[in-house]
Amino acid sequence: MPLYEHVYLARQDASTQQVEELTAQLKGVIEGLGGSIAKNEYWGVKSLSYRLRKNRKAHFTLMNVNAPPAAINEIERLERLNEDVLRYLTIRVEEHEEGPSAMMRRAERDRDRDDRRGDRGDRFGDRGDRFGDRGDRPRDRDRPPREGSDEAETPTATEE
């Protein structure tokens, strides 16, 4: 049987439970027509690049499907009829990707990065400024002029 990757986007107004029920319904249709779901991933609510039917965000779900073409046609027909489904895309693939999809790996990478950033502590100092307490650092006007610079050769008002 052919292998497919199927992604659909559901309205942001739909609850996570409704999206899971829709996924279960589609899974039932596929299994009823002799297919199977190898992997099912819920990617969560993501921002869209542009508005789709007045929605700026959507629930994303991926299904790796092993089914005959008739099953794919049926789930696409059901998604066209369902008002909660904004878009869907089915791609025939040679083999399914093992392990988590690229979106799930990205989410894990982002969580790891946030965990590492948590060690930095508060970036704002006691004074509330962005750089925190820098200690007693000499200012440019307090530093002696560098050799070879124009500042070293020009007399100041106190030297005259």
Salt bridges, closest charged atoms under 4 A:
ASP13 OD2 - ARG11 NH1 3.33
GLU41 OE2 - LYS39 NZ 3.66
GLU74 OE2 - ARG77 NH2 2.87
GLU79 OE2 - HIS6 NE2 2.82
ASP84 OD1 - ARG11 NE 2.95
GLU97 OE2 - ARG105 NH1 2.71
ASP110 OD1 - ARG113 NH1 3.49
ASP129 OD2 - ARG127 NH2 2.33
ASP140 OD1 - ARG143 NH1 3.08
